[in-house]
Amino acid sequence: MSPAAVAPLVSSPPHAAETRFRVLKDGFGVEITGLDLTAGVTEKNFRLLQDAVTKYGVIVVRRTNLNDETHIALARMFGELDDVKPYIQAGRRNRLKYDELFDVSNVEEDGSIVDPESPRGQANKGNSLFHVDSSFNPRRAGYSLLLAHELPPPGNGGGTAFADTRQAYEGLDQETKDRLHNSDYIAAHSILHSRKLAAPEFFAYINPEDHPMGRHKLLQYHEKSGRMNLYLAAHIHHIEGLTEDESKALLDRLLEHATQDRYVVEIEWHSPGDLVIWDNTCTMHRALGGPYQARYRRDMRRATVHDSSAQAWGLNERTDVRQGLP
């Protein structure tokens, strides 16, 4: 869905007279314009962004004029940052200057376009499934801040879709809610599982059960907003205590429910400098494909903030060991 097709502009908050807010769908997602961050981020602007993402789950800020340094500085205001070192240790070189920035582009180190059939191209297919960042690690991600540096021409795809898992919980029938509350399920998350789902032939040799998984409660209380939430992701390999068939049936049902159109917004990237911030603990997201993938560069860089809530570590050992792709 294009932002132009959603709700009309609403009044700006009194402390941000030069900014304009437009709610995207039923209290989920908001577009912010008129917030120029060329000179960096003030405490007032940070609080505006933090309040907005807490309320709406995902925000898109148009034409921020952020660069790598101010992007990282803004992310640090949200909390402690994750980095790409596990991926580098697994053999992938970082073309970016800072390890705090995740390269989620289709651009190789030499500037060429990633071959969709290459190992990196195959791994990137996992981004097309609804997921949350870093749930497969002992400490999950809280906020993600994705900044556009170079975009394909309009009409060539490359948007990002987001699903509201708080509203998805609220939309469940009472019987399912009772089951989730009473069972208190634990889900095992694996990056290799989602990669194998997206590219089964390429990753046929991988058995996710041979690798560590992140263990998190399926049903959670979202502390920042005070609402219940389904902590879902394509990374979930299984639900503990259920048979393989029972686990798959429940996960398939919940994912299908949570990704209905009424819970999803699709954000189009308009220009370099556009920034999207989302809370991984109450939203899922996926990359939308398009013809650009084999024809045009799409340079996107993400800063990822470690979760600081009481559920940040799930049921995992508190260790700095994180998963990279083999």
Phi, psi and omega in degrees: 000129177285141176306333181292345185260006185253198190300155180289168178299141175248167184298143175287147175301151184297335181271006183219060189298334184269357179256156177232138181247139174226114180289135186274316181198115169044048178079008179241121179083140176213142175257132181241128176236158177082018179248091183274119183251026181306318184271010183103187188245124176281163177299322180297316180292324176298315180297323177300313181293317181297316179297320182293317182288330175295318182284315190258351177085318180214139178227146173242126181249118186275138172050061183284335187064026174287151169241184182305315185292314181286333173299310180295319180299318177297315181300322180296334178293336177278338180151192182290137186265145168280173177211175187265011185303321178300325180287323177295317179296332179278357173115358180266126180279148180261119180280349183269160185287329188243133178290345178283353179253124176274130181272103180249045183255176169252037185242129177278171181300328180274003179093353179283168180276137180299131175289121181303337181268356179286166177305318179293319178298321178293317179296324181296341180299333179297336180290347180277355177263148178296126184208175169238157184279132168066019177292343179279352178267161179303316176252121186280171176277146170263268180270149169236142180233107185252122185244132178276129174252324179212133185236152174290164177301150179306145179090002182253014175084192177100015177284181179227132180256145180230140178243136183270103184275351171283311177295328178298318176299312183298335181272359178289153173290157186297325179299317179292319176303314180298319179298315182294318179295315185288326184276331179051054187296148173248128180254140179257119185257136181218127176294329180288329177296312181293323177296322180290325175300318185280329182223070188297325181289316182294321182259025181299331183282350184270132170247106182306332182291348177276359186232158179298152176230153175271131183252121182220150176296140180285320178253127187222156171268122181274105190298319187295326184251347181075025181241155175282156188211145171268115179269085186252158175187152173296344177292343185291117180277319180196165172254126184295142177088354177249154173292166180302317181292317179297318180298312181297319182297316180292315181296315179301317181296314182292319179293319177298318180296313187287344182251020171297155181306325184292343179254001189243138168238143176249125183255127176266140177271124185267319186202158173306142184098345173296138182232133173242130178241132177220161178258109182294343182277357177216011176219154165248160177215161174209150177279135176265132183282201180154171182296342181302332194304324181256001187236328187230146175288141174225101186261108181234137183229133186239131168260136185238128183258127176301141175293142180242010180283174179294343182256013186301321184266358182056229176248037186255158172294140180278094183224156177274356179292127179231163186267132168242171178279141180288000000 
